[in-house]
Amino acid sequence: MGLVRGFGGPQVYFALERLMQRIGVILDLDPLEVIRRNLVETFPYRCPAGAVLDSGDYGAAVDVAVARGRLAELRCRSDLARAEGRLYGIGFAAVVEPSISNMGYITTVLSPQERQKDGPKGGAQAAATVALDPLGSVSVAIDSVPQGQGHRTVTAQIVADVFGLTPAAIRVDAGLDTAKDAWSIAAGNYSSRFAGATAGAAHIAATRLRGRLARIAAAQMNLRREVAARASAGSARHRQGCRSRRRRRGKNAICLRAGCFGGSDDWDQHPIICLVLCFIPC
């Protein structure tokens, strides 16, 4: 197993689930029944190691796994294989898999007085920067450095959806440079933190930038803010407002029109890009 994902859990889970299997054998119980009897049902629940499970329906999760995994069919296959002298095992694992390490544990080296002075620390931190240059190109810098997991592809899709663009129009920089990029002590590619932290940070950053553009564009182009914020708004009033603005701006408006993707006359297709370019003098 390589270090290309949240690493460390499977080794522990293997030992625990083998123990559950042995309990089932010794007590003459179905191992799945042993698991069901030990599922947490009351929340919030504090685990012996200190973690708090805030919610969940683990019994229902097992039922879904049994149904979708077609356990009855697997057991039939197992019986047939064993009758033919072949080995055919079925294993179970019930795991609450956390992601995004809580880096707060590093404060355990401090005294209680020092911890109280500094305040609580958590590891659910992530940084992402979304920038829009004067030509309308969108770039994103994230604090996760992937080793082939496709973080750039996912980030491009997330940001593209916010702006109503295609992922190909988004440039993603995953080469974290702490001298210039936003980062925290929790930054990095580990503990399956990308989806839960970094991807969310990129979406928040893109959404905030889209909101700022909408506020500026609404004032500049005599539009309601909610109209300017919709990347695919399609109303006659919106189109007419843009064309009226274009006539009043003259030469600058011609530059604006050329800035639309593909030089399209459909102003409703990519209004955000158009609105940004309206600030570029010709």
C-alpha positions as CSV (number, residue, x, y, z in Angstrom):
1,M,0.0,0.0,0.0
2,G,1.5,3.4,-1.0
3,L,1.0,6.7,0.7
4,V,-1.4,8.0,-1.9
5,R,-4.5,8.2,0.4
6,G,-5.4,8.5,4.0
7,F,-2.9,6.0,5.4
8,G,-2.9,3.9,8.7
9,G,-6.5,2.9,9.2
10,P,-6.7,-0.3,7.3
11,Q,-4.0,-1.9,9.4
12,V,-5.9,-1.2,12.6
13,Y,-9.3,-2.2,11.0
14,F,-7.9,-5.5,9.9
15,A,-7.0,-6.5,13.4
16,L,-10.3,-5.3,14.9
17,E,-12.4,-7.1,12.3
18,R,-10.5,-10.3,12.7
19,L,-11.3,-10.1,16.4
20,M,-15.0,-9.6,15.6
21,Q,-14.8,-12.7,13.3
22,R,-13.2,-14.8,16.1
23,I,-15.9,-13.7,18.6
24,G,-18.6,-14.9,16.2
25,V,-16.9,-18.3,15.7
26,I,-16.4,-18.8,19.5
27,L,-20.0,-17.7,20.4
28,D,-21.4,-19.5,17.3
29,L,-22.9,-16.3,15.9
30,D,-22.9,-14.9,12.5
31,P,-20.0,-12.3,12.4
32,L,-22.4,-9.8,10.8
33,E,-24.7,-10.3,13.9
34,V,-21.8,-9.6,16.2
35,I,-21.2,-6.3,14.3
36,R,-24.9,-5.4,14.5
37,R,-24.9,-5.9,18.3
38,N,-22.0,-3.5,18.7
39,L,-23.1,-0.6,16.5
40,V,-23.6,2.7,18.2
41,E,-27.3,3.7,18.4
42,T,-27.4,6.7,20.7
43,F,-25.8,10.0,19.8
44,P,-23.7,11.9,20.5
45,Y,-21.4,9.1,21.5
46,R,-17.9,9.6,23.0
47,C,-15.5,6.8,22.0
48,P,-13.1,5.4,24.5
49,A,-10.2,7.1,22.7
50,G,-12.0,10.5,23.0
51,A,-13.5,11.1,19.6
52,V,-17.2,12.1,19.5
53,L,-19.6,10.6,17.0
54,D,-22.3,13.3,16.5
55,S,-24.8,11.4,14.4
56,G,-25.4,8.4,12.2
57,D,-27.6,5.4,11.4
58,Y,-25.1,2.6,11.3
59,G,-27.8,-0.1,11.4
60,A,-29.3,1.3,8.2
61,A,-25.9,1.5,6.6
62,V,-25.3,-2.2,7.2
63,D,-28.7,-3.0,5.7
64,V,-27.9,-1.0,2.6
65,A,-24.5,-2.7,2.3
66,V,-26.1,-6.2,2.6
67,A,-28.7,-5.4,0.0
68,R,-26.4,-3.7,-2.5
69,G,-23.6,-6.1,-2.0
70,R,-26.1,-9.0,-2.6
71,L,-24.9,-10.9,0.5
72,A,-27.4,-13.7,0.0
73,E,-26.1,-14.4,-3.5
74,L,-22.5,-14.3,-2.2
75,R,-23.3,-16.9,0.4
76,C,-24.8,-19.2,-2.2
77,R,-21.6,-18.9,-4.2
78,S,-19.6,-19.6,-1.1
79,D,-21.6,-22.8,-0.4
80,L,-21.2,-24.0,-4.0
81,A,-17.5,-23.3,-4.0
82,R,-16.9,-25.1,-0.6
83,A,-18.9,-28.1,-1.9
84,E,-16.4,-28.3,-4.8
85,G,-13.5,-28.1,-2.4
86,R,-12.6,-24.5,-3.2
87,L,-12.0,-21.7,-0.6
88,Y,-14.5,-18.9,-0.8
89,G,-14.5,-16.4,2.1
90,I,-16.8,-13.4,2.9
91,G,-15.5,-10.7,5.1
92,F,-17.1,-7.8,6.9
93,A,-15.8,-4.5,8.2
94,A,-17.8,-1.8,10.0
95,V,-15.7,1.3,10.1
96,V,-16.2,5.0,10.9
97,E,-13.5,6.4,8.7
98,P,-12.4,9.9,9.6
99,S,-10.7,12.3,7.3
100,I,-8.9,15.6,7.8
101,S,-6.6,15.1,10.7
102,N,-7.2,17.1,13.8
103,M,-3.8,18.8,14.2
104,G,-5.0,20.1,17.6
105,Y,-3.2,17.2,19.1
106,I,0.1,19.0,18.7
107,T,-0.9,21.3,21.5
108,T,-0.6,18.4,24.0
109,V,3.1,19.3,24.3
110,L,2.0,22.6,25.9
111,S,1.0,23.1,29.5
112,P,-2.7,23.6,30.3
113,Q,-2.0,27.3,31.0
114,E,-0.3,27.7,27.6
115,R,-3.2,26.0,25.8
116,Q,-5.7,28.1,27.5
117,K,-3.8,31.3,26.5
118,D,-3.5,30.3,22.9
119,G,-7.1,29.1,22.5
120,P,-8.4,25.9,20.9
121,K,-6.8,24.5,17.8
122,G,-8.2,22.4,15.1
123,G,-7.0,20.7,12.0
124,A,-10.0,21.2,9.8
125,Q,-8.3,24.1,8.0
126,A,-7.6,24.5,4.3
127,A,-6.6,27.2,2.0
128,A,-7.5,28.0,-1.6
129,T,-7.0,31.1,-3.7
130,V,-9.2,31.8,-6.7
131,A,-8.0,34.7,-9.0
132,L,-9.4,36.3,-12.1
133,D,-7.0,38.2,-14.2
134,P,-7.9,41.3,-16.4
135,L,-8.5,39.0,-19.4
136,G,-11.0,36.8,-17.6
137,S,-8.7,33.8,-17.0
138,V,-9.5,31.9,-13.8
139,S,-6.7,30.4,-11.8
140,V,-6.8,28.5,-8.5
141,A,-4.1,27.7,-6.0
142,I,-4.8,24.9,-3.5
143,D,-2.9,23.7,-0.4
144,S,-2.9,20.0,-1.3
145,V,-0.1,18.5,-3.4
146,P,-1.5,15.4,-5.2
147,Q,0.4,12.4,-6.3
148,G,-2.0,11.3,-9.0
149,Q,-5.4,11.5,-7.2
150,G,-6.8,14.0,-9.7
151,H,-7.1,17.0,-7.3
152,R,-6.5,19.4,-10.2
153,T,-9.3,17.9,-12.2
154,V,-11.8,18.0,-9.4
155,T,-10.8,21.5,-8.4
156,A,-11.2,22.7,-12.0
157,Q,-14.7,21.2,-12.2
158,I,-15.8,22.7,-8.8
159,V,-14.6,26.2,-9.8
160,A,-15.9,25.9,-13.3
161,D,-19.4,25.1,-12.0
162,V,-19.4,28.2,-9.8
163,F,-18.6,30.5,-12.8
164,G,-20.5,28.7,-15.4
165,L,-17.4,27.8,-17.4
166,T,-15.8,24.6,-18.7
167,P,-13.1,22.9,-16.6
168,A,-10.7,23.5,-19.4
169,A,-11.0,27.3,-18.7
170,I,-9.7,26.9,-15.2
171,R,-5.9,26.7,-14.4
172,V,-5.2,24.9,-11.1
173,D,-1.8,25.3,-9.4
174,A,-1.2,22.5,-6.9
175,G,2.5,23.2,-6.3
176,L,2.2,24.7,-2.9
177,D,4.7,27.5,-2.2
178,T,4.5,28.6,1.4
179,A,6.4,31.8,0.5
180,K,3.4,33.1,-1.6
181,D,0.4,30.7,-1.2
182,A,-2.1,30.6,1.6
183,W,-1.4,27.7,3.9
184,S,-1.7,26.5,7.5
185,I,0.0,23.9,9.6
186,A,-2.7,21.4,8.4
187,A,-1.8,22.0,4.7
188,G,-0.7,18.9,2.7
189,N,-2.0,15.8,1.0
190,Y,-2.8,13.3,3.7
191,S,-5.6,11.9,5.8
192,S,-8.0,12.1,2.9
193,R,-8.4,15.8,3.6
194,F,-8.8,17.0,0.0
195,A,-12.5,16.4,-0.5
196,G,-13.5,17.4,3.0
197,A,-11.3,20.5,3.4
198,T,-9.4,21.7,0.3
199,A,-12.2,21.2,-2.2
200,G,-14.6,23.0,0.1
201,A,-12.2,25.9,0.5
202,A,-11.9,26.2,-3.3
203,H,-15.7,26.3,-3.7
204,I,-16.1,29.0,-1.0
205,A,-13.4,31.1,-2.5
206,A,-14.9,30.9,-6.0
207,T,-18.4,31.6,-4.7
208,R,-17.2,34.7,-2.8
209,L,-15.4,36.0,-5.9
210,R,-18.4,35.4,-8.0
211,G,-20.4,37.4,-5.5
212,R,-18.0,40.4,-5.6
213,L,-18.1,40.4,-9.4
214,A,-21.9,40.4,-9.3
215,R,-22.0,43.4,-7.0
216,I,-19.6,45.4,-9.2
217,A,-21.3,44.3,-12.4
218,A,-24.8,45.1,-11.1
219,A,-23.7,48.7,-10.5
220,Q,-21.9,49.1,-13.8
221,M,-24.5,47.6,-16.0
222,N,-27.7,48.7,-14.3
223,L,-28.7,45.1,-13.4
224,R,-30.1,43.6,-10.2
225,R,-27.4,41.8,-8.3
226,E,-29.2,38.5,-8.4
227,V,-29.4,38.7,-12.2
228,A,-25.7,39.5,-12.6
229,A,-24.8,36.6,-10.3
230,R,-26.5,34.0,-12.5
231,A,-24.0,32.6,-15.0
232,S,-26.7,31.4,-17.3
233,A,-29.3,34.1,-16.8
234,G,-31.6,34.3,-19.9
235,S,-33.9,37.2,-19.9
236,A,-34.7,39.6,-22.7
237,R,-34.3,42.5,-20.2
238,H,-30.8,41.3,-19.3
239,R,-29.8,41.1,-23.0
240,Q,-31.3,44.4,-23.8
241,G,-29.6,46.0,-20.8
242,C,-26.2,44.7,-22.0
243,R,-26.7,46.0,-25.5
244,S,-27.8,49.4,-24.3
245,R,-24.8,49.6,-22.1
246,R,-22.6,48.5,-25.1
247,R,-24.0,51.4,-27.2
248,R,-23.3,53.9,-24.5
249,R,-19.7,52.7,-23.9
250,G,-18.8,52.9,-27.5
251,K,-15.2,51.7,-28.1
252,N,-14.8,50.1,-24.7
253,A,-18.0,48.1,-25.3
254,I,-16.6,46.7,-28.6
255,C,-13.6,45.3,-26.6
256,L,-16.1,43.9,-24.1
257,R,-18.1,42.1,-26.8
258,A,-14.9,40.6,-28.2
259,G,-14.1,39.3,-24.8
260,C,-17.0,37.0,-24.7
261,F,-16.0,33.3,-25.3
262,G,-15.9,32.7,-29.0
263,G,-17.0,36.3,-29.8
264,S,-20.6,35.1,-29.3
265,D,-23.5,37.5,-29.5
266,D,-25.3,35.5,-26.8
267,W,-24.6,37.8,-23.8
268,D,-26.4,35.4,-21.5
269,Q,-24.1,32.5,-22.1
270,H,-21.1,33.9,-20.1
271,P,-22.2,37.1,-18.4
272,I,-19.6,37.0,-15.7
273,I,-16.7,37.0,-18.1
274,C,-18.3,39.8,-20.1
275,L,-18.8,41.9,-17.0
276,V,-15.2,41.5,-15.9
277,L,-13.9,42.6,-19.3
278,C,-16.0,45.7,-19.3
279,F,-13.3,47.4,-17.1
280,I,-10.6,46.9,-19.7
281,P,-10.0,50.1,-21.8
282,C,-9.4,49.6,-25.5
